[in-house]
Amino acid sequence: MTENKNASVRQPAGRPYVLDVRAFGKRPGTSAQVHRTVAAPERLGVDLIGIEKGEEIDLDLQVQAVSEGVLVTGTVSADTAGQCARCLGPVDGAVNVFLTELYAYPASETERTTDEDDVFRVDDDMIDLEQAIIDGVALELPLSPTCRPDCPGLCVDCGERLAVLGPQHTHDKIDPRWAGLAQFTQGAGSVASGPHATDGAGSVASGPHATDGAGSVASGPHATDGAGSVASGPHATDAAADTPEAGAR
């Protein structure tokens, strides 16, 4: 039976994801606990959310020598930041990745029988956790994060966040197929302005020839009441006086 032994694991300067397992001596059963916090040298994650550059990453790992290499298990955790896929607002959170990775010894059976891209390797008594962490974080994070499950997104007309605008936000829209006719619906038949402006019912709205739509001159020296009579002034007449009966009397 192999006796378990504890060994120390060093971290080379300037290489936050690399562990020096030289002390293991390829002795199966030799293990070490790794508890450390490192600063992310670059952003990790997916397009809309990830671990920002410089953010602290907590490593809580067990590193153990086995017959074919060094087995790493444990968790990697960090705070995340990004954008909501619906409204583009800020999204904050955290990610916890559970790692189980074998780093094969050079010339081991695992190293000889496994494609280069399918297994990590011990290189000069060093194991580099970077790619394993990158892959684990990318798989754990959502591709389309949201600031809340029921985020309403952006207004399709003005592009503002609907959560800020409120449920009463609307836009007056005209069907583009009818937009060209809008100018004709603002008073069909009316002349908008000028000396002969009309109100759409045939009346002259104002001016010396203003009429009320029934043929009467609304005001002025020749004002009429629509029945042929001069309403007032020196030429005022009663339309009834011009009838034959009136002349006989």
RATA-V293268 format. One line per field, one symbol per residue. psi: psi as a letter, one per 20 degrees, with the letter a starting at -180 (. if undefined). A space follows every 50 residues. Layout:
psi = ???
This chain:
psi = ppppqqrqpqoqpjnhjppokhihkkopiprqpoorpqpohrppbagiqa oqpiqppppnqpppprhibpppqaqpqrqqqbqpigijrqpqbqpopppn ppoqqpjrhghhjpqhiiqqqpolkqpoighhggggghhhqqhmqqhqhk pibqpigijrphhhhriiprpoqpphhjhiihhijlmpiqogrrhkprji jiqpgrahkprjijiqphrrikprjijiqphraijprphhijqhghhh.
